Amino acid sequence: MKSQFNTFWENINTMVLYSGLNLVFLLCCLPIVTIGPAAAALGQVMSDELRGEYKYIFRSYFRHFKEMLLQGILTELLFGSCLAVLVYALAFWYSISSPAAAAAFTVTLLAAVVVSCAMIYAFPLMARFQNSFRQTIRNAFHLSLAHPGCSLLLLLLRVFLVSLLYLFPVPSRIFMLVIGFSALSFSTMYILERIFRPLIQTSENPGC
């Protein structure tokens, strides 16, 4: 009974911490241009939690945010620009009624899906590996294409959340404001950890 009581309060404590981390993340996103490093720092904290490396999560978050500030902003600007162009192209081809436009729309949509999946991988990669900006982008596209099942799952998870925000705006917004982004980051890192773990083991044992 005592063990169950302790577990209950540990879970409550974790929820409170993640809720606080969610608020910190939102505050760090306010300049808009810092969404990238904010997401990468959140992913790093969740990765530490998943591996049992329990630290002072707020102190860790701000340290990682500072370390990944420049690369996170560059990554955000790159993917944001690409997606903006692709969304404009989708709207353009959709407005034209012809077989050629339909084919162009399909190709553009596939490109948007690929870029979106690569963007999902990019910030967790920044969190788990110390690579250059170019290498991180290259790895993001490579891994997202090499693991289509995980990529589709991660993309559908975000589509599902957006759908909830559209269908049930008030409760969904409350959830996202309270703990939603922390929960999304934790779920993302949990899924990607299966992909990252072999890469980490290979990098630690290059001769194997």
C-alpha positions in Angstrom: 0.0 0.0 0.0 2.8 2.4 0.9 4.6 1.6 -2.4 1.4 2.4 -4.4 1.1 5.6 -2.4 4.7 6.6 -3.2 4.2 5.8 -6.9 1.0 7.9 -7.0 2.8 10.9 -5.6 5.8 10.4 -7.9 3.5 10.4 -10.9 1.8 13.6 -9.6 5.2 15.2 -9.1 6.2 14.2 -12.7 3.0 15.7 -14.1 3.6 18.9 -12.2 7.2 19.1 -13.5 6.2 18.4 -17.1 3.4 21.0 -16.8 6.0 23.6 -15.6 8.3 22.5 -18.4 5.4 23.0 -20.9 5.0 26.6 -19.6 8.7 27.3 -19.9 8.7 25.9 -23.5 5.8 28.2 -24.5 7.5 31.2 -23.0 10.7 30.4 -24.9 8.7 30.1 -28.1 7.2 33.6 -27.8 9.8 35.3 -30.0 8.6 32.8 -32.7 12.1 32.6 -34.1 13.2 30.6 -31.1 10.7 27.8 -31.5 13.5 25.6 -33.0 15.9 25.7 -30.1 13.0 25.5 -27.6 11.8 22.3 -29.2 15.3 20.9 -29.3 15.9 21.7 -25.7 12.6 20.1 -24.7 13.5 17.0 -26.7 16.9 16.8 -24.9 15.2 16.9 -21.4 12.7 14.3 -22.4 15.5 12.1 -23.8 17.3 12.4 -20.5 14.1 11.4 -18.6 13.6 8.4 -20.9 17.1 7.1 -20.2 16.8 7.6 -16.5 19.3 10.5 -16.3 17.2 12.5 -13.9 18.4 16.0 -13.6 17.1 19.4 -12.6 14.9 19.7 -15.6 14.5 23.4 -15.7 18.2 24.1 -15.3 19.0 21.4 -18.0 16.4 22.9 -20.3 17.8 26.4 -20.2 21.4 25.1 -20.7 20.4 23.0 -23.7 18.3 26.0 -25.1 21.4 28.2 -24.9 23.6 25.5 -26.5 21.3 24.9 -29.4 20.1 28.4 -30.0 21.9 29.2 -33.2 21.5 25.8 -34.8 17.9 25.6 -33.7 17.1 29.0 -35.3 18.8 28.1 -38.6 17.0 24.7 -38.7 13.7 26.4 -38.0 14.2 29.0 -40.7 15.3 26.4 -43.3 12.3 24.1 -42.8 9.9 27.0 -42.3 10.9 28.6 -45.6 10.7 25.3 -47.4 7.2 24.5 -46.1 6.0 28.0 -46.8 7.0 27.6 -50.5 5.4 24.2 -50.7 2.2 25.4 -49.1 2.0 28.2 -51.6 2.7 25.8 -54.4 -0.1 23.5 -53.2 -2.5 26.3 -53.1 -1.5 27.4 -56.6 -1.8 23.9 -58.2 -5.1 23.3 -56.4 -6.6 26.4 -57.9 -6.0 25.0 -61.4 -8.3 22.3 -62.9 -6.2 20.2 -65.3 -4.5 16.8 -65.2 -1.0 18.4 -65.2 -1.9 20.6 -62.2 -3.3 17.5 -60.4 0.0 15.7 -61.0 2.0 18.7 -59.9 -0.2 19.0 -56.8 0.5 15.3 -55.9 4.2 15.7 -56.3 4.2 18.9 -54.2 2.1 17.2 -51.5 4.6 14.3 -51.3 7.5 16.8 -51.1 5.7 18.6 -48.3 5.2 15.3 -46.4 8.9 14.4 -46.8 10.0 17.9 -45.6 7.6 17.7 -42.6 8.9 14.3 -41.6 12.5 15.5 -41.8 11.6 18.5 -39.7 10.2 16.2 -37.0 13.5 14.3 -36.9 15.8 17.4 -37.1 15.2 18.8 -33.6 15.5 15.4 -31.8 18.7 14.8 -33.7 20.0 18.1 -32.4 19.1 16.9 -28.9 20.8 13.5 -29.1 23.8 14.1 -31.4 26.5 16.7 -31.7 26.6 17.4 -35.4 27.0 20.3 -37.7 24.0 22.1 -39.1 24.4 20.5 -42.5 24.9 17.0 -41.1 21.8 17.3 -38.9 19.7 18.3 -41.9 21.2 15.4 -44.0 20.6 12.9 -41.2 17.0 14.2 -40.7 16.1 13.5 -44.3 18.0 10.2 -44.4 16.4 8.8 -41.3 12.9 10.0 -42.1 13.0 8.2 -45.4 14.8 5.1 -44.0 12.1 4.6 -41.4 8.8 5.4 -43.2 6.6 3.7 -40.6 8.0 5.8 -37.7 7.9 8.9 -39.8 4.3 8.4 -40.8 3.4 7.7 -37.1 5.0 10.9 -35.9 3.4 12.9 -38.7 -0.1 11.4 -38.0 0.3 12.1 -34.3 0.7 15.8 -35.1 -2.2 15.7 -37.6 -4.3 14.1 -34.9 -3.5 16.9 -32.4 -4.2 19.6 -35.0 -7.5 17.9 -35.7 -8.4 17.9 -32.0 -7.6 21.6 -31.9 -10.0 22.1 -34.8 -12.8 19.8 -33.5 -12.6 20.6 -29.8 -10.8 23.9 -29.6 -11.3 24.8 -25.9 -10.4 21.6 -24.2 -7.6 20.9 -26.7 -6.1 24.3 -26.2 -6.2 23.9 -22.4 -4.5 20.5 -22.8 -1.7 21.9 -25.0 -1.2 24.9 -22.7 -1.0 22.7 -19.6 1.1 19.7 -20.7 0.4 19.0 -24.4 3.8 20.0 -25.8 5.7 18.1 -23.1 3.6 15.0 -23.8 4.2 15.3 -27.6 7.9 15.7 -27.1 8.1 12.7 -24.7 6.1 10.6 -27.2 8.4 11.7 -30.1 11.6 10.9 -28.2 10.2 7.6 -27.0 9.5 6.5 -30.6 12.8 7.8 -32.0 14.9 6.3 -29.2 14.5 2.9 -31.0 16.1 4.5 -34.1 18.7 6.5 -32.3 20.0 3.8 -30.0 21.8 1.7 -32.6 23.3 4.8 -34.1 24.7 5.8 -30.7 26.1 2.3 -30.1 27.8 2.4 -33.5 29.3 5.8 -32.9 30.6 4.6 -29.5 32.1 1.4 -31.0 33.2 2.4 -34.5 35.4 -0.7 -34.8 32.5 -3.1 -34.2 
